[in-house]
Amino acid sequence: MQELTSKKINLATKNMDKYEELRNILDNFDLDLRVVDLKGTEIQAFSVLSVAEQSAKEISTRTDEAFIVEDSGVYINSLYGFPGPYSAFVYKTIGLGGIVRLLKNREDKTAEFHSAIVYGDKGKVVKSFIGICEGNISTNLQGDQGFGYDPIFTPKGKNKTFAEMSLSEKNQISHRSKAARTFAEWLEKNQ
Amino acid sequence: MQELTSKKINLATKNMDKYEELRNILDNFDLDLRVVDLKGTEIQAFSVLSVAEQSAKEISTRTDEAFIVEDSGVYINSLYGFPGPYSAFVYKTIGLGGIVRLLKNREDKTAEFHSAIVYGDKGKVVKSFIGICEGNISTNLQGDQGFGYDPIFTPKGKNKTFAEMSLSEKNQISHRSKAARTFAEWLEKNQ
């Protein structure tokens, strides 16, 4: 009968890969994640946290149900944080090939994947959570799991990209899983 | 005594190069352009028009004076419109060197510079104006006039970049000057 008591949380996204990753984590906390079409305006800002917070603020005026917004981006150190908050746009335009080209012959290929989750409930933004995963950009595409930048991102201490990992393997270390666990643990204690 | 009758317009920007270009055009229409610190939130959107309109909407709630917002970006065809609305961020991160690298060995180097001007007055957004300048991205930097992408943008039919032109030369053909003239001509007829 446990299912009847699980807390419903709406995820404002159209990205089903993102949904699957987050649900895989939140299932362990008895949280019932559902996708809703509640996208808020995304602002131009350097941090994905600012983008997610502004979006959550807007969504909170339109629903009284519990919801989360998640925004993520990959920040490449030698490119001063590019593509960062515009990772989705850059993926659709210059693509992974463009990123590889920009990094060719550069010594420093370190990068950080950032995820920000903002939680709202009862028409208010409640709290924000951050997850960061350090790693390196590889200059050739490897693996076919995951999505987005996964084929070129090798987490620190690993010798394969996110795209060469199973979902559960990626979810042990990824930026998004860290933010999601921090959120779920906080919610368990505070609600 | 003409100065006493010129209409004051506030330009919401911190970019003095942009201000100088716009003022150079609007001076001819007896419009007195002033810089104000009234920046609205910039949203993530593909068109600079959407970005400027949203920003103007926000600014219109904070002032009753006449104002304009101008947003611009360079859309590179073979890169699916990159960097487009994120031209300023891309300039600060991968820079012109990054753009040149992305286009090396590509046959199609055509691009469009877009400018959107949104005019507001008496606490309302009134009308939007667009200017487009077609051209080519050159794979080496040329000239030291202008700002931003000017050293790599050669307007169609010209054999030099914006950065190799004087302000008045650039203002005869640029995207921004076209939007500004369309605005000023409309204002002359309608106010």
HADDOCK unambig.tbl for C-alpha pairs under 7 A between the chains (distance, minus, plus):
assign (segid A and resid 41 and name CA) (segid B and resid 43 and name CA) 6.81 0.50 0.50
assign (segid A and resid 42 and name CA) (segid B and resid 43 and name CA) 5.64 0.50 0.50
assign (segid A and resid 42 and name CA) (segid B and resid 44 and name CA) 5.38 0.50 0.50
assign (segid A and resid 43 and name CA) (segid B and resid 41 and name CA) 6.82 0.50 0.50
assign (segid A and resid 43 and name CA) (segid B and resid 42 and name CA) 5.64 0.50 0.50
assign (segid A and resid 43 and name CA) (segid B and resid 43 and name CA) 3.88 0.50 0.50
assign (segid A and resid 43 and name CA) (segid B and resid 44 and name CA) 5.22 0.50 0.50
assign (segid A and resid 44 and name CA) (segid B and resid 42 and name CA) 5.38 0.50 0.50
assign (segid A and resid 44 and name CA) (segid B and resid 43 and name CA) 5.22 0.50 0.50
assign (segid A and resid 44 and name CA) (segid B and resid 44 and name CA) 5.49 0.50 0.50
assign (segid A and resid 79 and name CA) (segid B and resid 93 and name CA) 5.45 0.50 0.50
assign (segid A and resid 79 and name CA) (segid B and resid 94 and name CA) 5.45 0.50 0.50
assign (segid A and resid 80 and name CA) (segid B and resid 93 and name CA) 5.04 0.50 0.50
assign (segid A and resid 81 and name CA) (segid B and resid 93 and name CA) 6.72 0.50 0.50
assign (segid A and resid 82 and name CA) (segid B and resid 93 and name CA) 5.72 0.50 0.50
assign (segid A and resid 82 and name CA) (segid B and resid 94 and name CA) 6.87 0.50 0.50
assign (segid A and resid 93 and name CA) (segid B and resid 79 and name CA) 5.43 0.50 0.50
assign (segid A and resid 93 and name CA) (segid B and resid 80 and name CA) 5.01 0.50 0.50
assign (segid A and resid 93 and name CA) (segid B and resid 81 and name CA) 6.70 0.50 0.50
assign (segid A and resid 93 and name CA) (segid B and resid 82 and name CA) 5.72 0.50 0.50
assign (segid A and resid 94 and name CA) (segid B and resid 79 and name CA) 5.41 0.50 0.50
assign (segid A and resid 94 and name CA) (segid B and resid 82 and name CA) 6.84 0.50 0.50
assign (segid A and resid 98 and name CA) (segid B and resid 102 and name CA) 6.20 0.50 0.50
assign (segid A and resid 101 and name CA) (segid B and resid 102 and name CA) 6.65 0.50 0.50
assign (segid A and resid 102 and name CA) (segid B and resid 98 and name CA) 6.22 0.50 0.50
assign (segid A and resid 102 and name CA) (segid B and resid 101 and name CA) 6.66 0.50 0.50
assign (segid A and resid 102 and name CA) (segid B and resid 102 and name CA) 6.88 0.50 0.50
